[in-house]
């Protein structure tokens, strides 16, 4: 759906332009494109360490993909292993750690529980992992937010350059119209790509991070509850506070 909305945004602008009597070819210009994107690349590259820039480029496709998240299934999983732990002891969780299907972050927490690490230390170490992850994600999102800030400015620079060219050809009125149109095309590119590409990608990466953080917070609370010996019912009710209304209704129907 991210790709659909991305295309829809650009298509809406182009179709509206054509309906007003404009020609599609008038929106195409190599020079404005080079100024806006070349300027953005230069500015972002200058302000961003190369390692972060590479990580941001690799993270870009994530904005056009959906992240699988099933908190209801996670609650059911914790209910199951909680009953096992209460019946056979915490060491029974060792089999869960060896399961390749288990989330790495979840396995990280269970390993500490099995090793007898104190409850607070387990929580602190897992929260530190989440904090580090959030910091990494934030730096990648900021790269696209920075590009979204530079793009309109580069568009204005392109427009000013074009107007300088216009002023140099005042002696030929027949050239003024096309030259002015080409000059403002840079501003159009800058504003459009900032608000339809760069800033939305940065926002999407932040939203995905928030979703992942919320899931990991559920895992932390679930592991802490198991380690403290809470009953599966108490733990389940506590984890259900992380669900939205639709997910709570889904659990209610199953119960």
C-alpha positions in Angstrom: 0.0 0.0 0.0 2.9 2.3 0.6 3.8 2.0 -3.1 0.2 2.6 -4.1 0.0 5.8 -2.0 3.3 7.0 -3.3 2.2 6.6 -6.9 -1.2 8.0 -6.1 0.3 11.2 -4.7 2.4 11.9 -7.8 -0.4 10.8 -10.1 -2.9 13.2 -8.5 -0.6 16.2 -9.1 0.2 15.2 -12.7 -3.4 14.5 -13.6 -4.6 17.8 -12.1 -1.9 19.6 -14.1 -3.1 17.9 -17.3 -6.8 18.7 -16.5 -5.9 22.3 -16.2 -4.6 22.2 -19.8 -0.9 21.6 -19.2 1.2 19.3 -21.2 3.0 16.4 -19.5 6.3 17.2 -21.3 6.3 20.6 -19.6 6.9 18.8 -16.2 10.1 17.1 -17.5 13.4 18.8 -17.2 16.8 17.3 -16.8 18.6 20.5 -15.5 16.1 21.2 -12.6 16.3 17.5 -11.7 20.1 17.6 -11.5 20.0 20.7 -9.4 17.5 19.4 -6.9 18.8 15.8 -6.5 22.4 16.7 -7.0 22.2 19.4 -4.4 20.3 17.2 -1.9 22.9 14.4 -2.3 25.7 16.8 -1.8 24.2 18.5 1.2 23.1 15.2 2.9 26.4 13.6 2.1 28.2 16.5 3.7 26.2 16.5 6.9 25.9 12.7 7.4 28.7 10.2 8.2 29.1 7.7 5.3 28.2 4.7 7.5 24.9 6.2 8.5 24.2 7.3 4.9 24.7 3.7 3.7 22.5 2.3 6.4 19.8 4.9 5.5 19.9 3.8 1.8 19.6 0.1 2.8 16.7 1.0 5.1 14.8 2.9 2.3 13.0 -0.2 0.9 11.6 -0.9 4.3 9.3 2.2 3.9 7.6 0.4 1.0 7.1 -2.9 2.8 4.8 -4.0 5.6 6.3 -5.2 8.8 4.7 -8.4 10.2 3.5 -7.9 13.7 1.0 -10.1 15.5 0.7 -9.0 19.2 -2.3 -11.4 19.8 -0.1 -14.4 18.7 2.7 -13.0 21.0 0.3 -13.0 24.0 -0.8 -16.5 23.2 2.8 -17.6 23.0 3.7 -16.1 26.4 0.6 -17.7 28.0 1.8 -21.0 26.7 5.4 -20.8 27.9 4.2 -19.2 31.2 2.2 -22.3 32.0 5.2 -24.5 31.1 7.5 -22.5 33.4 5.1 -22.6 36.4 4.7 -26.3 35.9 8.3 -27.4 35.2 10.4 -24.5 36.3 12.3 -21.8 34.4 14.8 -24.2 33.0 12.1 -25.6 30.7 12.5 -22.3 28.7 15.8 -23.5 27.4 14.0 -25.4 24.7 12.4 -22.2 23.5 15.8 -20.5 23.2 17.0 -23.3 20.8 14.0 -22.9 18.6 15.1 -21.0 15.4 11.6 -19.6 14.9 11.8 -17.7 18.2 12.5 -13.9 17.8 16.2 -13.1 18.6 15.3 -10.4 21.1 12.9 -12.8 22.9 15.6 -15.5 22.9 18.0 -12.9 24.4 15.7 -12.3 27.3 14.9 -15.9 27.9 18.6 -16.8 27.9 19.1 -14.4 30.8 16.1 -15.8 32.7 17.4 -19.4 32.3 20.9 -18.3 33.4 19.4 -16.9 36.6 20.1 -13.2 36.0 18.2 -10.9 38.4 14.9 -9.6 37.1 15.9 -6.0 37.2 19.2 -6.7 35.3 17.2 -8.6 32.6 14.9 -5.7 32.2 17.7 -3.1 32.1 19.7 -5.1 29.5 16.7 -5.6 27.3 15.7 -1.9 27.6 19.2 -0.9 26.6 18.9 -3.1 23.5 15.7 -1.3 22.6 17.2 2.1 23.2 20.2 1.3 21.0 17.8 0.0 18.3 15.7 3.2 18.4 18.8 5.4 18.2 19.9 3.5 15.0 16.5 3.8 13.5 16.3 7.5 14.3 19.6 8.3 12.6 18.4 6.7 9.4 15.1 8.5 9.4 16.8 11.8 10.0 18.8 11.3 6.7 15.5 11.4 4.8 14.1 14.3 6.9 17.3 16.2 6.2 16.8 15.6 2.4 13.2 16.8 2.8 14.5 20.0 4.3 17.2 20.6 1.6 15.1 19.7 -1.4 12.8 22.9 -1.4 15.9 25.0 -0.9 17.7 23.4 -3.8 14.5 24.0 -5.9 14.7 27.7 -5.1 18.4 27.8 -6.0 17.4 26.2 -9.4 14.7 28.7 -9.9 17.0 31.7 -9.1 19.5 30.2 -11.6 16.8 29.9 -14.2 15.7 33.5 -13.6 19.2 34.7 -14.0 19.2 33.0 -17.4 15.8 34.7 -18.2 17.3 38.2 -17.4 20.1 37.5 -19.7 17.6 36.9 -22.6 15.3 39.9 -22.2 16.2 41.1 -25.7 14.3 38.0 -27.1 10.7 38.1 -25.7 9.9 34.8 -27.5 12.2 32.9 -25.1 10.9 34.4 -21.9 7.9 32.2 -21.4 9.7 28.8 -21.8 12.6 30.0 -19.7 10.5 31.2 -16.8 8.5 27.9 -16.9 11.7 25.9 -16.8 13.0 28.1 -14.0 10.0 27.4 -11.7 10.2 23.7 -12.5 13.1 23.4 -10.1 10.9 24.7 -7.2 8.2 22.2 -8.2 10.6 19.4 -8.1 12.1 20.4 -4.8 8.7 20.8 -3.0 7.2 17.7 -4.6 10.0 15.3 -3.8 10.4 16.7 -0.3 6.7 16.2 0.6 5.9 13.2 -1.5 9.1 11.1 -1.1 11.8 12.2 1.4 9.7 13.3 4.4 7.1 10.5 4.0 9.9 7.9 4.0 11.4 9.4 7.1 8.0 9.4 8.7 7.3 5.8 7.7 10.6 4.6 9.2 9.7 6.3 12.4 6.3 4.7 12.5 7.9 1.2 11.9 10.3 1.9 14.7 7.4 2.8 17.1 5.7 -0.4 16.1 8.8 -2.5 16.7 9.5 -0.8 20.1 5.9 -1.5 21.2 6.3 -5.2 20.3 9.6 -5.4 22.2 8.1 -3.7 25.2 5.5 -6.4 25.3 8.3 -9.0 25.2 10.1 -7.3 28.1 6.9 -7.2 30.2 6.1 -10.9 29.3 9.5 -12.1 30.3 9.5 -10.1 33.5 6.1 -11.5 34.4 7.3 -15.1 33.8 10.4 -14.5 35.8 8.4 -13.1 38.7 6.1 -16.1 38.7 2.9 -14.3 37.8 0.0 -16.4 36.8 -0.7 -16.8 33.1 -4.1 -15.0 33.6 -2.5 -12.0 35.3 0.2 -11.8 32.7 -2.2 -12.1 29.8 -4.4 -9.3 31.2 -1.3 -7.1 31.6 -0.1 -7.8 28.0 -3.6 -7.1 26.6 -3.1 -3.4 27.6 -0.8 -3.1 24.6 -3.5 -4.0 22.2 -5.8 -1.7 20.3 -9.6 -1.9 20.4 -9.8 -4.2 17.3 -7.2 -6.6 18.7 -8.9 -6.7 22.1 -12.2 -7.5 20.4 -10.5 -10.3 18.4 -9.3 -11.9 21.7 -12.7 -11.4 23.3 -14.4 -13.4 20.5 -11.9 -16.3 20.9 -12.5 -16.4 24.6 
